[in-house]
Amino acid sequence: MSNKLLESLIYWRDVKKSGIVFGAGLITLLAISSFSVISVFAYLSLFALIGTVVFRIYKSVTQAVQKTNDGHPFKEYLELDLTLSQEKVQNIAGVAVAHINGFTAELRRLFLVEDLIDSIKFGGLLWVFTYIGAWFNGMTLVILAFVSLFTLPKVYENNKQSIDTYLDLVRSKLTEITDKIRVAIPLGKKPVAAAAESDKDK
């Protein structure tokens, strides 16, 4: 799925397509939360197959009665090129490897306390996750993430100015608090302003 297509879906540029993808995805996730993945996949595939077979027969009968020659009803989709080129696979692999390397390096930095304040904040985040894990199971979190993917971007787009104002206020407060803690705890990295003043004094 290209970035443009994904953006079009989550921002509801085409309400019909977004509604279909959102509804189908949500139903699938809810079904997986109640039944096994194999059962859900088998039933969905079976229903899809029954639908295409019935539609194919219906179009064939209609063409025979009306004596038209419209051809195969799924011809457009049958002619789509679904093959992955070697270049595309290499690009995807390259992006994936870059993200994995960055993620690994960041985890090493946090767990080995390269910066005390960042590691403390990471610990606070993990502590919050322990409560989230106690309240919700993994599948519930996946469902919530999926619903958020189709709601939060649109809400942000419609209320961008007011949300940015509050986010900037929160970000400035957090930066102010973090800088004060870094000054109080010498093990943390110096804030940029403090480091510049220290250099001037020298």
C-alpha positions as CSV (number, residue, x, y, z in Angstrom):
1,M,0.0,0.0,0.0
2,S,1.5,3.3,-1.1
3,N,1.8,6.3,1.2
4,K,-0.7,8.3,-0.8
5,L,-3.3,5.5,-0.7
6,L,-2.8,5.1,3.1
7,E,-3.1,8.9,3.6
8,S,-6.2,9.0,1.5
9,L,-7.8,6.2,3.6
10,I,-7.0,7.5,7.1
11,Y,-7.9,11.1,6.2
12,W,-11.2,9.9,4.7
13,R,-10.6,11.6,1.3
14,D,-13.0,9.0,-0.2
15,V,-15.6,8.3,2.5
16,K,-16.8,5.2,0.7
17,K,-13.4,3.5,0.4
18,S,-12.3,4.5,3.9
19,G,-15.6,3.3,5.3
20,I,-15.2,-0.1,3.6
21,V,-11.6,-0.5,4.8
22,F,-12.3,0.7,8.3
23,G,-15.4,-1.5,8.6
24,A,-13.8,-4.6,7.2
25,G,-10.7,-4.1,9.3
26,L,-12.6,-3.5,12.5
27,I,-14.9,-6.6,11.9
28,T,-11.8,-8.7,11.2
29,L,-10.0,-7.6,14.3
30,L,-13.1,-8.1,16.5
31,A,-13.5,-11.6,15.0
32,I,-9.9,-12.4,15.7
33,S,-10.3,-11.3,19.3
34,S,-13.1,-13.9,19.7
35,F,-12.0,-16.7,17.4
36,S,-8.7,-18.2,16.2
37,V,-6.9,-16.4,13.4
38,I,-7.1,-19.6,11.2
39,S,-10.9,-19.7,11.6
40,V,-11.4,-16.1,10.8
41,F,-9.1,-16.2,7.8
42,A,-10.9,-19.4,6.5
43,Y,-14.4,-17.9,7.0
44,L,-13.6,-14.6,5.4
45,S,-11.9,-16.3,2.5
46,L,-14.9,-18.6,2.1
47,F,-17.4,-15.7,2.1
48,A,-15.2,-13.7,-0.3
49,L,-15.0,-16.7,-2.7
50,I,-18.8,-17.3,-2.5
51,G,-19.4,-13.7,-3.3
52,T,-17.1,-13.7,-6.3
53,V,-18.5,-17.0,-7.6
54,V,-22.1,-15.8,-7.3
55,F,-21.3,-12.4,-8.9
56,R,-19.4,-14.2,-11.8
57,I,-22.4,-16.5,-12.4
58,Y,-24.8,-13.6,-12.2
59,K,-22.8,-11.6,-14.8
60,S,-22.5,-14.6,-17.1
61,V,-26.3,-15.2,-17.0
62,T,-27.0,-11.5,-17.5
63,Q,-24.7,-11.3,-20.5
64,A,-26.3,-14.5,-22.0
65,V,-29.8,-13.1,-21.6
66,Q,-29.0,-9.6,-22.9
67,K,-26.6,-11.1,-25.6
68,T,-23.8,-8.7,-24.7
69,N,-20.1,-9.4,-24.7
70,D,-18.8,-7.4,-21.7
71,G,-16.2,-10.1,-20.9
72,H,-15.0,-11.2,-17.5
73,P,-16.4,-9.0,-14.7
74,F,-13.1,-9.1,-12.8
75,K,-10.9,-8.5,-15.9
76,E,-9.6,-5.2,-14.6
77,Y,-8.4,-6.8,-11.3
78,L,-7.1,-9.9,-13.1
79,E,-4.8,-7.8,-15.2
80,L,-3.3,-5.9,-12.3
81,D,0.4,-6.4,-11.9
82,L,0.9,-7.8,-8.3
83,T,4.5,-8.9,-8.8
84,L,7.1,-7.3,-6.6
85,S,10.2,-6.2,-8.5
86,Q,13.6,-6.9,-7.0
87,E,14.2,-3.2,-6.7
88,K,11.1,-2.6,-4.7
89,V,11.9,-5.5,-2.4
90,Q,15.4,-4.1,-1.8
91,N,14.0,-0.7,-1.1
92,I,11.5,-2.1,1.4
93,A,14.2,-4.2,3.0
94,G,16.5,-1.2,3.2
95,V,13.9,0.9,4.9
96,A,13.1,-1.9,7.4
97,V,16.8,-2.5,8.2
98,A,17.3,1.3,8.8
99,H,14.4,1.4,11.2
100,I,15.5,-1.7,13.0
101,N,19.0,-0.4,13.4
102,G,17.8,2.9,14.7
103,F,15.4,1.2,17.1
104,T,18.2,-1.0,18.4
105,A,20.6,1.8,18.9
106,E,18.0,3.9,20.7
107,L,17.2,0.9,23.1
108,R,20.9,0.5,23.8
109,R,21.2,4.2,24.6
110,L,18.2,4.1,26.9
111,F,19.0,0.8,28.8
112,L,22.7,1.6,29.2
113,V,21.9,5.1,30.5
114,E,23.8,7.2,28.0
115,D,21.6,10.1,29.2
116,L,20.1,9.7,32.7
117,I,17.1,11.9,32.1
118,D,16.1,10.2,28.9
119,S,16.4,6.8,30.6
120,I,14.3,8.0,33.5
121,K,11.6,9.2,31.1
122,F,11.8,5.8,29.3
123,G,11.4,4.1,32.6
124,G,8.3,6.2,33.3
125,L,6.9,5.2,30.0
126,L,7.5,1.5,30.7
127,W,5.8,1.9,34.1
128,V,2.7,3.4,32.3
129,F,2.7,0.4,29.9
130,T,2.6,-2.0,32.9
131,Y,-0.8,-0.5,33.8
132,I,-2.0,-0.4,30.2
133,G,-1.1,-4.1,29.9
134,A,-3.1,-4.8,33.1
135,W,-6.1,-3.0,31.7
136,F,-6.1,-4.3,28.1
137,N,-4.9,-7.4,26.4
138,G,-2.8,-7.3,23.2
139,M,-5.7,-7.7,20.8
140,T,-7.7,-4.9,22.5
141,L,-4.7,-2.6,22.0
142,V,-4.4,-3.5,18.3
143,I,-8.2,-2.7,17.9
144,L,-7.7,0.6,19.7
145,A,-4.7,1.5,17.6
146,F,-6.6,0.6,14.4
147,V,-9.6,2.8,15.4
148,S,-7.2,5.6,16.4
149,L,-5.5,5.4,13.0
150,F,-8.8,6.2,11.3
151,T,-10.0,8.8,13.7
152,L,-7.1,10.8,15.3
153,P,-5.5,12.0,12.0
154,K,-8.8,13.4,10.8
155,V,-9.5,15.0,14.2
156,Y,-6.1,16.6,14.2
157,E,-6.6,17.9,10.6
158,N,-9.9,19.5,11.5
159,N,-8.5,21.1,14.8
160,K,-4.9,21.5,13.9
161,Q,-4.4,25.1,15.1
162,S,-5.9,24.6,18.6
163,I,-4.2,21.2,19.1
164,D,-0.8,22.6,18.0
165,T,-1.2,25.4,20.5
166,Y,-1.8,23.0,23.4
167,L,1.0,20.7,22.2
168,D,3.5,23.6,22.0
169,L,2.5,24.6,25.6
170,V,2.9,21.1,26.9
171,R,6.2,20.7,25.0
172,S,7.6,23.9,26.4
173,K,6.6,23.0,30.0
174,L,8.2,19.5,29.6
175,T,11.4,21.1,28.2
176,E,11.5,23.6,31.0
177,I,11.1,20.8,33.6
178,T,13.7,18.6,31.9
179,D,16.2,21.4,31.7
180,K,15.8,22.1,35.5
181,I,16.3,18.4,36.3
182,R,19.4,18.3,34.0
183,V,20.9,21.2,35.9
184,A,20.1,19.6,39.3
185,I,21.5,16.2,38.2
186,P,25.0,16.5,36.8
187,L,24.8,13.0,35.3
188,G,22.4,14.1,32.7
189,K,23.5,16.0,29.6
190,K,23.7,19.8,29.9
191,P,20.9,21.7,28.3
192,V,22.0,23.6,25.2
193,A,21.5,27.0,26.9
194,A,23.5,26.0,30.0
195,A,26.3,24.5,27.9
196,A,26.6,27.7,25.8
197,E,26.8,29.8,29.0
198,S,29.5,27.4,30.4
199,D,31.5,27.8,27.2
200,K,31.3,31.6,27.4
201,D,32.6,31.6,31.0
202,K,35.6,29.6,30.0
